């Protein structure tokens, strides 16, 4: 599937199958094509090439309201003059369902999103997290085959966002509806998804389970975008290694890979210690380890101290050689 805006391909020959009942995240930086992909699935945009199939049916020429999908946006998009119950039941009213059934189904959905008893409130009386729960209930009450979520937690503070991540995954597993979730937040995608599609320049760089994406990134872009990765030049090649896989010791290590380095800085970040060290040829390497009792380990290292950085050979990331240079 391809979608162009002028001469630029926002989505470039994308081929993606989403399995029934799975939680799939489209992950990537701004401008990578993830939201355009979501809009193509929703019917807000038409593909220039290719087609969109839902349940085996080609829906490329259908308007959004005939596609059995629903969308949750970051902005909530609630009607301020309607109550919570009326907001949730709005789509059912447009379909011609009777008042009693609308109320019953709206109440059921509000219980699902843990807002039982909020039916009579107005959106202005709710927190941001509660408003997003209402938006989710309004989308789910229509019983779509696919629920599309466009960075729905992006406007919330960190604590509320993490709470809703857990809630979204619970709800998705409870009802068994397919979720397609757009985000630029790597931790969010890895925590919630059954599979993650990492996008770059309109294409999917890698598609796989969260653990696979993190432990075995296919390209330098994926390794660099998902988490943090050191790319250390050695001889004619480059070693790609996660910060938590590097160990610092004062003694000469017996590990397969090692370098003499100088400590540049040490920072305590909650339960972890981060060190920046510099190799003899001026490369900076990030090292992260859990804090040890009594301030030992990396926390005891001082700026300017000479130590060794080492790693096991099977802990390096195997990337295409043309990608890491």
N, C-alpha and C positions, 0 to 999 in steps of 0.2 A: 504494500500500500504506500502511495506517495501523495504528499500534499505540498504544493508550492504556493508561495506568496511572491508574486513577481518572478524573478529569476532564481530565487532562493528556495531550496527544498527544506521545509521545516520538518517534514517526515520523509525519509529517503528510503524507498523500497523496503519498508518494515514488514517483517513476517513474524507474527506472534499468535500463538494459540494459548488461550486462557482456559484452564480446566474448570469444569463445573464444581462449585463449592469451595474454590480455593481463594486465598488472600494473596493477590499479586500486587506488588508495588512497582511503579515506574519511577526510577530514581535517577537523578542527574542534576547538573547545574542549570541555572537559568538559561533559557534559549536552546536547550538540547532537544526539544520536540515532545516532551512528555505531556504537557497540557494540550498541545495540538492533537496528539494521539487520543487523549481522553475525549476531546471535542469531536473527533471523527467517530469514535464509538457511540457517543451520545446523540449524534445527528446534528450538532451545531455547525459542523463543517462537512463538506462533501469531498471525498478523495478525488484527486485528478487521475490517479491510476489505482487499480486494485479494488477490493471490496471489503465490506464489514459483514461478518456473519455472526448471528446470535442464535444459538440453539440449532445450528445447521441451516438457518434461513438467511438469504442475502437481504440485508436491510439498508444497503447503501443508498437507495433512493427514497427511503421512508423518512418522514419527519420524526423528531425526537419522541413525540408523544405516542407514536405507534411502534416503538422499538422495545418495549418491556424493560427499559432501563430507567434509572433515576439518578440524580446527581446531587451531591452535597458540596457546597462551596465554603471557602474560608470566611465569607462575609455573612453567613447564616441565612440571609435573604428571607427573614421572617416579616410577616405583615404586622406593623406596630399597632394597628387599631383592632386587631383580632386577639382573642385570648389564646393561651397555649393550646387548649383543646381544639379551638377553631382552626388554628394554624395547622395542627396535625391532621385534622379531618378535611382540610380544604380540597385536596385532590379527590377524595371520596365524594364530596359534594358535587364537584364538577362532573363526576361519573354518574351522578344521579342516584346514589345510595340514600336510603331513608335515614332520618335523624337518629333513630335508635341504633341502627347498625353502625353509623358513623361514630357515635359516642362510644359504643362498645369496643370498636377496633382502635379508636384513638386512645382509650383508657389502657387497652392491652399493650399498645406500643409505648406509652409513657411508663408503664410498669417495667417494660423491658429495658428502658434506658434510665431506670431508677429515678423517675420524676412523678411517681404516683402522688395524687393530691394537688398537682400543680395546674390542673385543667383551667381554673378560673383566672389565673394570673396573666398579666400582659408581659410581652417581651422585655419592656423596660425595667420590670421588677426582678429580672433574672441576671445572674452573672454571665460572663462570656462562655464559660464551660457549660452552664445550664442551657443557654441559648443554642449552643451547638448540639446538645442532646435533643432539643426540640426539633432542630433541623434534621437530625438523623431519624427521629421517630416519624417525621412527616414523609421522609423518603421511603422508609421501610414499610409504612402502612399501606403503600400501593402494591406491595408484594412483587417487586421487580425481579427479573431473572438475574440482572447484574446491577450492583450499586457502584456508582462511580464517585470517587471522593477526591476533590481537587484541593490539596493542602488544607484540609479542614481544621487542623489544629495550629496552623501557622500564626494566628493572632493571639494565642493564649500564652500565659506565662508558663515557665518550665514545669513547675509542680503540677499544675492543672493538666498540662499537655501529657505528662507521663501517666497521670491517673487515667486520662481518657484513652491513651494508647492501650492500656490493659482492658478497659471497658469495651473498646471497639473490637478487639480480638475476641473477647468473651462473647459479645453479641453475634459476631460473624460465625463463630463456631456453634452457637446455640441455634441459630436460624438456618444455617447452611447455605446462605446466598453467596454468590460469587462477588467478591469485592475487588475492584481495580482502584488502586490508591496512588495518587501522585504526590511525591514529596522530594525535597532536596536534602532532607535530613537523613544522613546515613544511619545513625543509631535507631531512628524511628523505623526505617525500612527493615533493618536487620532484626529488630525486636518483634515486629508484628507479622511479618510476611511468611507465607509458605514458600514463595519464590520471589526473586527480585530480578527485574530487568534493568540493567544499568545502561542509560542512554547517553549518547554524545553525538552532536552534530546530526541529529535526525535518525540515527541508527542505534541498534542495540549492540553494545560492545560485549555484553555477557549476560546470560540468563541462567539462573540456577538457584539452589537453596541458599539461605543466608550464610551458613557455615562454609559452603563451597565457594561462594563469592569472596568471602573474607580470607579463607585459607589458601585458595587456589585461584587468584585473579588471573584472567587470561591475557590482559594487556597492561602496559604501564599506566594507562589512563585509569583503569579499574583499581589497580593497586594504589595509585596516588589519591583517588577520590574516596575510596572506601577505607576509612581509618587513616593511619599514617604509615608511611613506608620510607625506609632509608635506601637510597640508591648509591652504593659505594663502588667507585671505580677501582678495579684491581687488575693490573696487567692489561690485557687486551679486552677485558670484559667488565661487566657490572654485576655486583651482588645486590639483590633486592631482599631486604629483611625487615620484618616488623620490629618496632622499638622494644616490645616486650620479649622478643626472642634473643636480644643481645644481652650478654652478661659482662659485668665489669669486675675485674679482680686485680689485686696488687701482685699476685703470683703469676708466673708464666703459665698460661692455660694449656691443657692437652687437647682442646677442641680442634676440630678440622679446620675451622676458619678463625683467624685471630689477627689483631692489629695492635700495635703500640699507639696509645692515644694520650692526649692531655685533657684534663677536666677543665671545661670552660665555665660551666654553671651547674648548680644543683638546686632543685626546687621541690618542695613538699607540696603535693596536690592531693589533699585529703588522705586517703589510704595508700596512695602511691607516691613514689619518688621519681622525678624526671631529671635526667642528667643530659647535658649537651657536652659532647667530647669532640676533640679535633684531631684528625689524623696528621701524620707527618707531612703530607702533601696538601694540607689545608682544608680537607673536607670535614664538614660538621655532621655528626651522627647523633641522633636522638635515642636515648635509652630509657626504658620505663620498667620499674619493678615495684612489687608490693613492699611497703615499709616493714622493716624488721624491728623486733623489740630492742629497746635500748639505743635506737639511732645507729645501729650497725648497718652493714651493707652499703649500698650506694649513698645513703644519707650521711655516712661518715667521711665521704670523699671531699676534698677541699680543692678550690680553684687553683689551677696550676700544677696539680699533682699528676705524675705520670703513672698510668695504669694500662691494663690490657682490656680490649673489647673482643669478645669471642662469641661464636655461635656454632651450632651443630650443622653439618652439611645438609641434613634433611629438613632443616627449618627455613632454608632460603626459598624464595618464591621463584617458580620456574616460569619466566615470561619469554615471549618471542624475542629473540636476540635483537631484532631490528627495533623493538619497542623500548628497550632500556638504555640505549646509547644516548 
